[in-house]
């Protein structure tokens, strides 16, 4: 059977490109080729012919008459499609491919590697995956997944119901947009009507005034015309009479007539002279009112259009994250714990790689803001990469553990697990004393799982937390009792205190920083600052606001009630995490992932590097803050909070116990309390939601 399948598979390969046929076309010689391959061949072989009438088969060289009178570029469209070959291709895609090894076409799938989430033949299982611990018969792998099929079905039904609700909501939004469009058009029509009515009234007023002035001047001009006509008529009559007297009258009569005509001439001349002195050229001038011109210049548009987006009632954290129960439904425990070593990636809430306890390798480009589960398809392109290359890429992209080269038969150190470490002795300065005083719960009855990515404390003692899981900013009073929250349409990042009663929160998806003011125990939305970058962390002190994206540091200065950008510093990295500004607003520190790269960098507000710090105790840094001239930084993988002095030297561990997977830290305005959030998918729900409060001295 395998030989038959192999022979059939060979018949599905194009002789030109060597790959499986795509839209197979048949020539008169019965040879078949991909549509694109034969089209390229036709164009290439006939390009030097002025009027080609045929082309040669790439295999047997037999001529095939042109199938159409159009250009050679379209001949392939008119060639006969090989329907039989198309049916064979469809059969392979729907059936045969699912049962044969993608690397050994003559071998059937018999095993499944839980370590890499790959289906294997006997050769792959005994050669490429011989060191894997999770190779089981395909039937056993299927049985494991059938056990959880009921729970998966429930989750799918829940997903279907939720999707239907969202679909109905989106359709109603479409209808709402249509209604809004009609309403705006009606308002514009009404505005146009009112404007035209006002213009018509003003126009009629000017026209009426014009008619009055015209009539008045017309009467004067008509009198002048009549006077001129009378003078002209009298002059012409005198001229005719005088000409007759010159020729016919007797001398004495002519002299008398001459004197009479001369006297009449002088009288007319005096009248004409007096008339001409008062002649005026008349025209009506219209000057547009200056205010009208100014108004027309000032009017740039009839109004402004903006899109207002408020959180939908279905804006749940469903698309951002799965709870641990859903994770267990979609993956078997073993496939989750070993998935990172395969070709399919999976990111937990803290973005550390999920790996086996004794053989885990951390991920170095992580924030918890956008956790998404990625469905695993054994036969997808991502999982069809050669096993040897997968293993090599995994070694190349991960840091080498200190215990030596990766070996499937040896136990390697897990950097995402808290490992034994010698106590760091206080040096390079006096060690800050921190003692756990209290804890409080960041969850609410309707938000039972949180991912606190930002935290800050106002001068009043109110605590503000940024929950990326629920896209909300939560407010707690001085006794850490929940007051309320404000929701966003997108997940927030970090949050920092601004002045005494105001905070600034990062909204990476909108590339903005948003002011929220505390008033009457409520957070009131304020101004927005467009950064133009997906900034995830921010810090404010002494008039200086610093914020960072994955690779860029932005610094703003407050002047006359508005923000002025004074620095845009692009760093040669893509994994910046958190940022902090000292109390003078002169120094900026920023954390970044990836030991042995320098995980802490100190700059001045002009972007000049002051110092950088690295140490094996801080491979995966997270939150950072100034305590006076000292610096506190979270070592997430070591589950500690370390202290650096102002020169960037390690002083010691301020907090070694009482925290699990610390993420963000902030210090109260009086420098007497330290607040620490925790984040990791392995934490219990209670610990995830717990904020630890330490006293400092």
Protein Blocks (a to p, Z undefined) as FASTA:
>chain_A
ZZmmmmmmmmmpcfklopacehiaddfkopacdfklmmmmmmmmmmmpmbdcbdcdfklo
pacddfbfbdfklmmmmpccdfklmmmmmmmmmmmmmmccfklmkbccfbdcfklopacd
fklmmmmmmmpckbccfklmmmmmmmmmmmmmmmmmmmmmmmmmmmmmmmmmmmmmmmmm
mmmmmmmmmmmmmmmmmmmmmmmmmmmmmmmmmmmmmmmmmmmmmmmmmmmmmmmmmmmm
mmmmmmmmcfklmmmmmmmmmmmmmmmmmmmmmmmmmpccddddddddfklmmmmmmmmb
fbdcdddddddfklcfklmpccfklmmmmpcfklmmmmmmmmbdcddfkopacddfklcc
cdfbdcfklgccddddfkbmklmpcfklmmmmmmmmpccdfkbccdfkbccddfkbccdd
dddddehiacdddddfbdcdfbdfklmbccdfbdcddfkopacdddfklopacdddfkop
afbdcddfbdcdddddehjkbccdddfknopacddddeehiacddddddehpacfbdcde
ehiacdddfkbccddddeehiacdfbdcddfbfbbfbdcddfkomaccdddehifbdfbd
cddfkopafbdcddfklmbgcbdddehjbccdddfknopacdddfkopafbdfblghpah
ifbdcddfklpaccdddddfkbcfklmmpccddddZZ
